[in-house]
Amino acid sequence: MATHFSTIDWAKNANIYEVNIRQYTAEGTFIAFAKHLPRLKDMGVEILWLMPVTPVSYEIRQGTLGSYYACSSYTKINPEYGTLHDFKSLLREAHQLGFKIIIDWVANHTGWDHHWTKEHPDWYMKDAEGNFTEENGWHDVIDLNYDVKEMRLAMIDAMKYWITECDIDGFRCDMAHLVPLDFWEEARTACEAIKKLFWLAECEVVQYHDVFDVSYAWTWMHTTEKFVKENASLNDVRNVLHDYSQYPQGSQKMFFTSNHDENSWNGTEYEKYGDAAKAFAVFTCVWQGMPLIYSGQELPNFKRLKFFDKDLIEWNANIALHNFYKTLLGLRKNKAIAEGETFILPTNNDGLMAFIRKKENDVVLVLLNLSAEEKIHIEVEHEWLNGSFQNIFSELIFSFKQKESFELMGNDFLVYRKC
């Protein structure tokens, strides 16, 4: 594909926070969520990804509220969340605080009672009997037919609506690989004639970086989960990271330990990673790429949130991991993390991941014990490890002289930045 899109500057070293409006507050509205903006700003969050804001189909609905991803219109607001006016006021408030807002875009399928099913039934895929159909085993949605030019144009018009009407800053594209790449190229070209945007693809197909700025690091997440369950080695994890490093220049991967699908269907990060969950969260923020934090991870949240029903995130006065994430997201402004080169350090223990990153005078050393093994020793010798370094969590300062030894407790993590 000839077209080359460039990532907008504000997204180049940003972080993303996924907002589940339905479960975020008792009210489950835009207005109620807006009260959390100052806290998220203080935590260092930059991009807010709002899960679908469109209305949910009633027909073949699952549970009491249905799937966020089974829409009945591409240009209306889910009345459960409030009005278009409420949505615009949330965006204005977020923009004033310096946030960027991206919305979830579900282009592959609609719910069964989307108005297009009546107005343009020929815009959908059909089975041998001529009925609406779906290819991925999600019985509450039906697939659109991307061979139909008029449907593509209507889809792009719907995307443009949210830019012109609400001033959104980008799209998180659901199951992007199920939709032809040439459609996304058309959509980005048309949308960016209005405003330069940020584009996140839920997919792991390298070619989609011809259009998208960032794609999911699913393979990393699945491999780390296997590692914790002793079905993979850290070498397997490093091989995944090496594969990512071969992506086209300018491509970024998004790293996460949870998201709406993972939390609801496969379990919280604590079910997946156990006591190593925080160490893996550290990794997502200090490796090259973009970290994602899902609603409630900062609590921490130990429960699976129901997908089709109301299931409130139980906020309390003490958001225990607020400062943990604030420290990590703050570190991302360090040049070594933002754009540094990475040197993976040798270790003599398969539970230990160690690397050092550098750009100009900024150096960051990361040591992660991803196992429960206590008192793991590591000797680090590297020319970049020279001078005064601060432990980012304890804020204690140490003097390093190229060769240093460290001891890590089970599931411990040490991150030092050069002063």
Secondary structure by P-SEA (a helix, b strand, c coil): ccbbbbccccccbbbbbbbccccccccccccccccaaaaaaaacccbbbbcccbbbbccccccccccccccccccccccccccaaaaaaaaaaaaaabbbbbbbbbcccccccccccccccccbbbccccccccccccccbbbbbcccaaaaaaaaaaaaaaaaacccccccccccccccaaaaaaaaaaaaacccbbbbbccccccccccccbbbaaaaaaaaaaaaaccccaaaaaaaaaaaaaccccbbbbbbcccccccccccccccccccaaaaaaaaaacccbbbbbcccccccccccccccccccccccccccaaaaaaaaaaacccccccbbbbbbbbbccccccccccccccbbbbbbbccccccbbbbbbbccccccccccccccbbbbbccbbbbbbcccbbbbbbcc
